[in-house]
């Protein structure tokens, strides 16, 4: 996560997903758990796909994540 995001972007993800800043040792694991926790919630799945696409580098291509992963808008 450090290679793809700046410190501010990482903090933004943690705040967005309600991960407390004092749990620094396990925040990456908490984020992964939250991203994969509710596969039936399409909003959560779409948000998770955007996070994964950002880490993998799909966000640079200019194509929408929903189009890449076949998610409805």
LINJO-V540889 format. One record per run of one state. SS is the DSSP state (H for helix, E for strand, - for the rest). FROM is the first residue (numbers start at 1). LEN is the number of residues. If there is no record, write none. Layout:
{{SS;FROM;LEN} {SS;FROM;LEN}}
This chain:
{{-;1;6} {H;7;10} {-;17;7} {H;24;12} {-;36;6} {H;42;15} {-;57;1} {H;58;4} {-;62;3} {H;65;4} {-;69;5}}
